[in-house]
Amino acid sequence: MNIGAFTDKACRPKDSDVIQSLGSGQQRWLFLIEYLRANFRPREDFSFLYGKRYGWALRFRSKGRLLTSIFPGNGYFTVQVILSTTQLADVDRVRLHRNALAALSAANLYAEGKWLFVPVCSDTDLKDVMRLLQLKTAPTGSPNKPGGPTTR
């Protein structure tokens, strides 16, 4: 199963292709990007990552380190969060739900920690990703942080 919807390295998707692919997940995608920009002041780039199974992703770096990568899917997106072994020890204090817990359980443990790939299909999933990112690194942006996703 592919992580992202755009897995052809030779065919970089346009912004309009990504937005169309996201469908009902578009609002959460845009919210997360704004949250990252406002709170972590990252450098970002759109790159083909890890091969055909993963594909094109919007990658964010903060303080010279990978903060997260977001892989657009069909109707949703997947967020990569790499947690160190120290951060994994603190994950119990963060209340996570089904998709984030499944990603945590499915991730292999490497020397640098676990690579979580959390599918964001709901506002609950989005809030879980935000909790994991805050566990990973303290926000450095403005105090005017978005309060949370909205649904219609």
C-alpha positions in Angstrom: 0.0 0.0 0.0 1.3 3.4 -0.9 1.7 6.2 1.6 1.1 9.0 -0.9 -1.1 9.4 -4.0 1.6 10.9 -6.2 4.3 8.2 -6.6 5.7 9.0 -10.1 9.0 10.7 -9.5 9.0 12.0 -13.1 5.7 13.7 -12.7 5.7 16.4 -10.0 2.1 17.3 -9.1 0.9 20.8 -9.3 -0.7 22.5 -6.2 -4.1 22.2 -7.9 -3.5 18.4 -8.3 -2.7 18.0 -4.6 -5.8 20.0 -3.5 -8.0 18.1 -5.9 -6.6 14.8 -4.6 -7.2 15.8 -1.0 -10.9 16.3 -1.5 -12.6 16.5 1.9 -9.1 16.4 3.6 -8.2 19.8 2.0 -9.3 21.9 5.0 -7.2 19.8 7.4 -4.2 19.9 5.1 -4.3 23.7 4.8 -4.8 24.0 8.6 -1.8 21.8 9.4 0.4 23.8 7.0 -0.7 27.1 8.6 -0.1 25.6 12.1 3.4 24.5 11.2 4.3 27.9 9.6 2.9 29.9 12.6 4.4 27.7 15.3 7.7 26.3 14.1 8.8 28.8 11.4 10.1 25.9 9.2 11.8 25.8 5.9 9.7 23.8 3.5 10.1 22.0 0.2 8.0 19.7 -2.0 10.1 16.7 -2.8 10.0 13.1 -3.9 10.8 11.1 -0.8 11.9 7.5 -0.1 10.8 6.0 -3.4 7.6 4.9 -5.2 5.8 3.6 -2.1 5.9 7.1 -0.5 6.1 9.6 -3.4 5.8 13.4 -3.3 5.6 15.1 0.0 5.6 18.6 1.6 8.6 18.4 3.9 9.2 20.8 6.8 12.5 21.4 8.6 13.0 23.4 11.8 16.3 24.2 13.5 18.1 22.2 10.8 16.2 19.0 11.5 13.3 17.3 9.9 10.1 18.3 11.7 7.6 16.4 9.5 6.7 15.4 6.0 3.1 15.4 4.7 2.1 13.0 1.9 -1.1 13.9 0.0 -3.5 11.0 -0.5 -6.9 10.5 -2.0 -9.4 12.2 0.4 -6.8 12.4 3.3 -3.1 12.8 3.9 -0.4 11.0 5.8 2.0 12.8 8.2 5.4 11.4 9.0 6.7 12.1 12.5 10.0 10.7 13.6 10.2 10.3 17.4 13.5 9.6 19.2 13.7 7.0 21.9 13.6 9.8 24.5 10.4 11.2 22.9 8.9 7.7 22.7 9.3 7.4 26.5 7.2 10.5 26.8 4.5 9.4 24.4 2.4 7.9 27.2 1.6 11.3 28.5 0.0 12.3 25.2 -3.6 11.0 24.7 -3.6 9.4 21.2 -6.5 7.9 19.3 -6.9 5.0 16.9 -4.9 6.1 13.8 -2.0 7.5 15.8 -1.9 4.5 18.1 -1.9 2.1 15.1 1.0 4.1 13.5 2.9 3.9 16.7 2.3 0.2 17.0 3.2 -0.5 13.4 6.4 1.5 13.3 9.7 -0.3 13.6 12.1 0.7 16.3 15.4 2.0 14.9 18.5 3.4 16.6 17.1 6.9 16.0 13.6 6.0 17.2 10.4 5.3 15.3 9.1 6.6 12.0 5.4 7.1 12.4 3.1 7.5 9.4 -0.2 8.8 10.7 -3.1 8.9 8.2 -5.1 12.1 8.9 -8.7 11.3 8.1 -10.5 13.3 10.8 -10.0 16.3 13.1 -9.1 13.9 15.9 -6.2 12.5 13.8 -5.1 16.1 13.1 -5.0 16.9 16.8 -3.0 13.8 17.5 -0.4 14.8 14.9 -0.2 18.2 16.5 0.3 16.6 19.9 3.1 14.4 18.5 4.8 17.4 16.8 4.7 19.3 20.1 6.2 16.3 21.9 8.9 16.2 19.2 9.9 19.9 19.5 8.6 23.0 21.3 6.9 25.6 19.0 9.1 28.6 18.2 6.6 30.8 16.4 4.2 33.5 17.4 1.9 33.2 20.4 -1.1 33.4 18.0 -1.3 29.7 17.4 -4.4 28.4 15.6 -6.7 26.9 18.2 -7.7 23.8 16.3 -9.3 22.4 13.2 -12.9 23.4 12.4 -15.4 21.2 10.6 -18.4 22.2 8.7 
